[in-house]
Amino acid sequence: MAKACITKEPQGLAFFEKYLTVWVILCIVAGILLGRFAPGVALYLDSLSIYVDEAPVVSIPIAICLFFMMYPIMVKIDFGEVLKAGQNLKPVGLTLFINWAIKPFTMYLISIFFLGTLFLGFIGPEATDLVKMPFGLDLPVGASYGEGTVVLQDGVKMLEIPLWRSYLAGCILLGIAPCTAMVLVWGFLARGNDCHTLVMVAINSLTMLFLYGPLGGFLLGVGKLPVPWQALALSIGIYVALPLAAGYISRKMIIRTKGEEWFNTSFVHLLTPVTITALLVTLILLFSFKGETILSQPLTILWIAVPLFIQTVFIFTLGYVLAKLLKLSYKDAAPSAMIGASNHFEVAIATSTILFGLSSGAALATVVGVLIEVPVMLMLVRVCLRTEGWFS
């Protein structure tokens, strides 16, 4: 099992990752300023879309940015060697159980309690959000769909839904997106089993192709939100399958022409700034649309961050305790808990944008996931290191 991991060991937090929260905050400020002083720029960029029946389906600038967020993650995965390393079924089974049988549903329950009950008075029971009509759905103005009502906005049919449900949608999309990128760093910092982490990165990437759409559609439907099945399938195709295929094919070609040593020592190190830069550009666009909401309700981010924080800590604790009960070693327990706790916010941002729109509350909720990811996961890394002796 060690052979598959010799050249894949992470090197800890690089400059970009170490200060990711700082960059996110700066991009929030930049996006708000852009939306306030040059709103036409972001509106023009978002208008560069692929249209179906006169409705924007895929924003081309966002699609380009999100592809470059995902491709560097996928190209690093050696599926052939890593999947051969998955010989220890206990930690793999535990991680799959937490990620797909527990985490999506606890995220829904925690979010609906806080956003739909505890914080509803602060968010505003009457506050609404405009989201995209589900792809392929054509209802007359005034018709009801779930908790939404069809309205005409700038000549385009949109769904007007309660704002808190829009935030709920973003939380749902985060909850069904297990991490496949930064978790390599969290596992390394916690001195976990890098091979197990890599196995789960590969398995989660493949599992998302089959479970992300059905789980997302089911939970959105339970939450009385639009269930755009065609858009869910399109989102998975564009933001998971396409970069996955591109990463697999280009990895093979680069290694064949330049060799594996050059790929691991030279090419891979060029990719992290690409991912982070694409993420930050996307955030600027997102916040250029949501700036007015944040300025008028500055505590909005807090209302969304609280359930996300509680969910992260709960899932980590559950995974860590179950690992102890299963008598896993610390090196397997730490990454097993980390993988469940962290989120694949790149896919969540991409999906919320294509399903509900760049200016939706759902997109904002997924961005809050980015904002809290680094500090919370670093806190959990320290918890792991301080409790290493808990495991035999």
N, C-alpha and C positions, 0 to 999 in steps of 0.2 A: 504494500500500500504506500510505502514511503516513496517509491520510485515515481509515482505519478505526481508527486508534490515537490520534487527537488527544485525545479526551476520556477515554481509558482508562489514561493513564500512572499507574503506582503512585507513591506518595509516600514509599516507604521503609518502614522498620519503625516502626509506631505504638507507643504505649505498651504496649498489650496484647501485640503480637507480640514486641516487644523483650525483654520479661521473661517470655515464655511458659514457659521452663524453670522459672523461679521459681514461677509459678502452678501448674505441674504438680506440683512437689515439695510445695507447700503443700496441694494437693488430695490427694496421696498420704497425707500426714500426717493430714489431716482425715478421709479415708476410713477409714484404719486406726483412728483414734480412735472414729469412728462405729461401726465393726464391733465394737470392743472394748467400748464402754460403752453402745451402744444398738443392738444387732444386730437388734432387732425392726423398727426403722424401715426399714432397707434390705430386709429380708425382706418386709415388707408392700408396699413399693413394687414389688418384683419380682413379687409375687403378682398385681399388677394387670396381667394378661396376657390375650391372646387365646388361648383353649385349643382344641385339636383332639384329640378322643379322650382327654380328661382330661389332656393334656400341654400345658404352656405353650409356645406357638410364638413369639409376639411380645410382649415386655414393652412395655406402653403408655407408661410414663414414659420408657424408653430410646428408643422410637420417636419420641416427641415431641422429645426432646433432639437426637437425631440428624437429624431433619428440619431443625431450626433450625441445625444445623451445616452442612448441605448447601445449603439454599435460598439463603443469601446468596452462595454461590459461583456457583450456577447463574444467578441473576438478573443477575449482572454481565456475562454473556457475550452479546454481540451476534453470534449465529451467522451472520446474513445478511451483515453487513459483514466479519466476521473471516474467514469461509471464502473470501470473495472475495479476501482479501489473501494467500492461500496460493499464491503464484505461483512461489516458489523451492522446487523439489521436493527439492533435495539435503538441506537441513537437516531438512525435514519427514520425508523418507524415513529419514534417519539416526535421528531420534528415535523413529519408529514401530518401526524395526528393534531398537533398544536396548530399548525398553519392552516389546515383546511377543514378540520372538524370542530375546532374551538374558536379560534381567533375571529373569523368573520362574524360569528353570531354574538360573541361578547362585545365586539366593536359596535354592532347594531344596538344592542341593549343598553350599553353604557351611553352611547351618543343620544339615543332617543330619550333617555332619562334626563340627561343634563340639558340638551338643546330643546327638547320638546316639553319639558316640565320645569326643572329647577331654574334654568336661565331664560325661559320663554318670556317672562316679563321684561327682562333686560333687552332681549333681541327685538321684541315687539310682536305680540300675537297677530297684529294686522299687517305687519311688514311683509312685502311680497318681493319676488325675484322673477325676472324674465329669463327663461331658458329655451333652448332650441326645441322645436317640435321633433318627436322621434322620427328618424329617417324612414320615409315611405308612408308616413301617416298624414292623411289629408282630411282634416275636420273643419267644419265651418266656424267662423268667428262666433264666440259665445258658447261653444260646445264645451263640455266638461270631459276631462281625461285624468283619472286618478284624483289627486287633490288640485289639479291645475285647471285653468280656464283658457281657452284659445282667445288670444287678442291679436290685433294687428299693430305692429310696431315698425314704423318707417317702411310700410308696404310689405313687410314680411310677417307671416304668421308665427307667433311665439306662444309659449305656455306661461301663464302667470301662476306661480305656485307660492306657498308660504315660504318666507325667507329661511326659517329654521329648517324646513325640509330640504332646502337646497344645500345648506351646510351639512345636514345629515347625509345627503347623497355623496358629498366629498369624503366624509368619514368612512362611509361604506366602501368606497373605492380604495381607500387606504387600507382598510381592514382585510381586504381580499388580495392584497398585493404583498406577498412575502419578499423580503429583501434579497437581492442577488448581487449586490455590488459592495456597498460599504461594510456589509457584514464580514467580508474578508479581513477588513482592517480591525473591526471590533474583536473578532476571534483571535487575531494575531496579538493585539494589545493585551487580551486576557490570558495569553499563553495557552490557548486551546489547541485542539487537533486541527491543523490546517487542512489535512486530507478530508476529514469529515465535512468541514465547511465547504470545500470545493465540490464534494459529492452533492451536497444539498443545493449549492448554487446551480449545478447542472440539472438536478432533478426538478427544482422549483421552476426553472425556466421552461422545461418541457411540460410540467404539470399545469402551468398557467395557460398554456395553449388550449387546454381542454376544460379546466375548471373555472377560470376567471370569468368568462362570459356567463355560464349558467348560474354561478353563485351571485354574480353582480345583478343579473336580471331578476333572480328570485328575491334577493334582499331589497332591491329597489321597489319591486312590486309589493312586498310586505309593508314597506314604508310609504305606500300610496304615492309613489313617484313614477314619472314616465319610465317605461321599460322599452328602450329602443334596441330591440334585439339585433336588427340589421347593423345599427351603429356600433353595438358591442362587438359583433363579429368583425366589422371593418376596423375597429380600434385594435383588436388583438392582431389582426392581419398586418396593419401598418406598423404598430409600435412594439410588437413582440416577434411575430413570425418573420417579418421582413429583416429587421436587424439581426435576428437569430440566424437566418439563412445567409445574410451578407457576411456576418462574422465567421460562420463556419467555412464558407467558400473562400473568403479572402485569407483566413488563417492557413488553410491548406495551401493556397497558391503562394503566399509569402514564405512559408516554411520550405516549400518545394524549391523556390528560386533563391532565397537568401539564407536558408538554414534556420534551425530552431534556436540556436544560440543568439543570432542577430535579432530574431523576433522577440526573445525574452529580455535581452539586454538593451536593445535600442528602440525597437518599434513600440513596445508596450508602454514605455515610460513617456512617450509622446502623447498618449491618449488621455491621461487624467485631466490635464488642463482643457482638453477639447470637451470632455463631459461637463466639467464645472462651468466653462464659458457658455456652452449651450444652455445649461440650466439657468444661469444668471440672466442671459438675454430673454429667456422665456419668462422669468419672474418679472423683469422690467415691463414686459408687455402685459402680463396679468395685472400688475398693480397700477398700470396706467389707466386701466378700466375701473378698478375697485378703489382708487384713491379717495373719491368723494365719500364712499361708504365708510372708509376707515377714518377719515377726518371728521365726519359727522358723528361716528360712533367708534371712538378710539379703543373701546374695550372689546370690540368684536373679536379680535384675535385671541383675547383671553378666554372668551366664552367657548371658542373652538378648541383652544389649546388644553383646557382642563380635561375634557373627556379623552383626548388623545394621549395626554400624559398618564392618566389613570389606567387606560387600556394597555399602554406600553409596560408600565410597572407590573400590572396584574399578569399579563401574559409571560413576562420574564420570570416572575415568581412561580407561576404554575409550572413552567417548563423546568425551572431549576429544582423545584421540590420533587416533581415526577422523576427527574433524572436521578435524584438521590434515592428515591424509593426503588427505582429500577437497578440501583447499584452500579450506575455508570461511573467511569473514572472522571476526575475533574476535567481532563482535557477534552472529553466528549460532552460533558454536561454544560460547560461554559458556552461553546458555540451553539449547542442545541437550544439553549435558552435565548441566546442573542438573535438567532435567525428568526425565531417567532416574534420577538419583541420589536425588531426593526421593520421598517416598511420600504417597499419598492416605490418610492414617491415619484420616480420618473414616469412609470407606467400610470400611476394614479393621476398625475397632472395631465398626461397625454389623454387618458380616457375621459376625464372630467371635461376637458376642453372640447373634444370631439362630440361628446354626448350632450353637454349642456351649454357650451359656449365659453369663450375666453373671458367674458365679463360676469360669469355666473358666480353665485355664492359657493357652488360645489368646487369650482376651480380655486377659489380663495381658500377653502378648507384644506385642500390638498397641499397648497403652498404653506399653510401653517404647519403641516406635517414636516416639511423641510426645515422650518424655522426651529423646531424643538428637537429634531433628530440628533444632532451632534451633541449638545449638552446633556441630554437625557441618556444617550447611549454611553457617553464617557462616564457618567455617574454609575451606570450599571457595570461597566468594565471594572471600576474601583470596587464595587460590591463583590464581584467575582474574585478579584485578587485577594480581598480581605477574608473571604470564606473558603479559600482553596483547601485549607486543612479540614473542612467539613467532610470532604470526600476521602475515602481510603485510597 
